[in-house]
Amino acid sequence: MNQHPFNPWSFVAGALFLLIAAAGAFVTADLASPRDLLTAAPVALILLGVGGLALTFKRTS
């Protein structure tokens, strides 16, 4: 079986989907309030964006 090349955009989209699902689980389990997530969401999005940029500009050899 051949391994396909890594796609950073799919990785970032999957990580974003995972964060949204985790946030919903935290609110449902009363581990965090929606207000707490409103302050954490921008930080998570910024980190995902930086990670996506780093993967995009990574040199391939």
C-alpha positions in Angstrom: 0.0 0.0 0.0 1.4 3.4 -1.0 1.4 6.2 1.5 0.0 9.5 0.2 1.8 12.8 0.8 0.9 14.8 3.9 -1.7 17.5 3.2 -1.4 20.4 5.7 -4.7 21.9 4.8 -6.6 18.7 5.6 -4.7 18.4 8.8 -5.6 21.9 9.9 -9.3 21.4 8.9 -9.3 18.1 10.9 -7.8 19.7 13.9 -10.3 22.5 13.8 -13.2 20.0 13.6 -11.6 18.1 16.6 -11.5 21.4 18.6 -15.1 22.2 17.9 -16.2 18.7 18.9 -14.1 18.9 22.1 -15.5 22.3 23.0 -19.1 20.9 22.6 -18.2 17.9 24.9 -16.7 20.2 27.5 -19.8 22.4 27.6 -22.1 19.4 27.7 -20.2 17.8 30.6 -20.2 21.1 32.5 -16.4 21.2 32.5 -16.3 24.7 30.9 -18.8 27.4 30.3 -19.5 28.9 26.9 -17.9 32.1 28.1 -14.7 30.3 28.8 -14.7 28.9 25.3 -15.2 32.3 23.9 -11.8 33.4 25.3 -10.0 30.1 24.4 -11.3 29.9 20.8 -9.3 32.7 19.3 -6.1 31.4 20.8 -6.8 27.9 19.4 -7.5 29.4 15.9 -4.3 31.4 16.0 -2.2 28.4 17.0 -3.8 26.3 14.2 -3.1 29.1 11.7 0.5 29.4 12.7 0.8 25.6 12.5 -0.7 25.6 9.0 1.7 28.3 7.9 4.6 26.5 9.3 3.6 23.3 7.4 3.0 25.3 4.2 6.4 26.9 4.2 8.3 23.8 5.3 11.0 22.9 2.9 10.7 19.5 1.2 13.9 17.7 0.3 
